[in-house]
């Protein structure tokens, strides 16, 4: 997929959905960038689970510092257990991070091989790891791998954005959101990014 595919996707989406077109015009260019640091992205998602953004960011920064400034499978596996606790990471999350690091270090999750899998195959492989749910896997697909057609139905911020932009009821169903998102295929990831921006600005 060429470097300009995101721009082409935005133009396509503007033609397909007038509400989304307005958001695209207001927000401007989509700034998604690829990153093959899948371990770092998944580790971050574990740390951020069930915490406010502010609290999680503080803990995450402490943990990065404790790991020597680089979050890698090797740095996590060589870290003393007390450093997890001192960073503010719970025992359960520490266990999840260690399990994740072991999977990457042993190549059970291989960064190069995983890129050849379909979206659902990647989700299946990642969610087999303790502590990684569908949401975390989808965030890697969108924000690290830039897979074009992911619909993050489990993300509260995304659902809130769709509810506001499309004037839906207080608790829109997944089916309602899926129906709206049909017009976004095959670029639901890009449409979702714009939806997030409408509530994060």
N, C-alpha and C positions, 0 to 999 in steps of 0.2 A: 504494500500500500504506500503510495507516494506521499511526500511531505505535505502536499496541498489538499489531501483528502478531507481534512477537517473543515477547511474553507468551503470546499464543494458540498460537504454535508450540511453546513449552515445555510447555504443558498438553497439546497434541496428542501430543507425543513421550512424555510421561509415561504416557499411555494405551497407547501402542504398544509400549513397550520397558521392562520392569521394571528392567533394569540401568541404563539411561539415566535412568529415573525416580529411582533412588537418588542418582545423581550430581547431578541437577537439584535435589533436595531439600537435598543437602549444600552445594551451591555457591550456590544462590539465583538471583537475577535475572541474565539475560544482559545484559552491558553493551556490546554492539556498538553503535557509533555510525557514522553515515554521514559521509563526507568526500569532497568532489569534488577534492581535491588528488591526482589520479592520477599526475601527474608526480612529486611528492614521494614517493609510495608506491613507485613503480617505481624511482626513483633510489636510495631506501633499500635496496630488495631487491638491486640491483646491488652496492652497497657491502658488504652483509652476506653475499654469496655466498662460500662456502667459508672462512668465518672463524668463530672462536668468537664468541659473543654479546658477551663482554667486549671483545675486540679490535675487533670491528666497531663497537660503540657508541662507543668512544674515537675511532676514525677518523671516524665519522659526525659526532660533535660538532665535531671539528676542521674538517671540511669545511663544516659549516653556518656556523661562525665565519668561515672563509675566504671564504664566499660572501656575507658581510655580514649573516648572521643569518636570511636567507630563501632557501630552496632553490627557485629558479624556473628555467625554461628560459633566461631572460635572464641570470640571475646566473651560470649555468654557462657559457653561451656567451661571456660577457665576462671570465671568469676566465683568468688566465695559466696556462700549462701547468705551470709550476713549483709553483704553489699546490696542484695535485692531488697532486704528489709529496710536498710538504711536509706535506700532510694524512695521508699514508700510503696513498694510493690508487695502485694499480699502473697502469702505462701502458695495459694492456689495458682495465681498468675505466674509466680516464679516457676512452678512445676510446668505450666503450659509453655513458657518461654524456653525452658531447658529441653522439653520434648521436641518443640519446633526446631531448635538448634541442632538436635541430634538427627532429625530427619534430613535437614539440609547438609550437615557435615558428612553423613553417610551416603549422600546422593540418592536417598530414597525419594526425596523431592529434588529433581535435577533441573536447574534453571534453564538449560538449553533444551532438554527434552520436553519440558512442560509447554514451551512456546509452540510446539507442533500439535498440541491437543486442542480439541474444540472447547468452547466456553463451558459447556456442561461437564465435560471430562475433567477440566481444571477444577471446577467447583467440587466435583465428586472427590478428586484426589486431595484437595486442600481441606475439605470438611471432614475427611477421615482422621485428621490430626486433632487431638484433644485441644479444645480451646479456640478452634477456628470454626466459625459458623458461616452460613451462606452469605451474610452481609459482608463479612471480612473478605471472603473470596471474591465477591463482586466488586468491592472497592479496589482490589488488586487488578482485576480485569479492566476496570475503567481508568484508574489513575496511574497504574504502572504499565500495563500492557496496551492501553488504549484500544481495547477491543471495541468495535463500533456499535454493537447492537445489544447492550446489556440494559435491562430495566430493573432498577434497584427498589423493588416493591417493599423490601423490609426496612428501608431507610425513612425514619420519621421526618427528617428535614425535607426530603424529596416529596413525601406524601403531603406535607403541609404546603409546600410550594404549589403543587398541582391543585390542591383544594382552593387556595387563594386565587390563583391565576384563572381557574376555570369555574369559579363561583359554585363549588360543590357544597354539599351539606357538611355538617360538623365532623362526621366520621365517614368519609367516602370509602367504599369497598374496593378491594383489589380489582374486581371486575370492572368497576367504573373507570379506574385509572388505566387498566389494560386497554379498554375500548378507546380512550383518548389517545393512548400511546401507539395504537395501530397505525395512525397516520405518520408516525415518526420512523417506522421501519424503513430501511435497515440501519438507521442512525440513532437508536434510542439512547445510547450513551451520551451523545452530544446534546440531544434534547434535554436529557436529565441534568447535564452540567449547567445548561442555561437555566433550568428550573431552580437549581440550587442557588445560582447567583441572584435570582430575583428576591430571595429572602435573606441572603447573606450580605447584601450591599449595605 
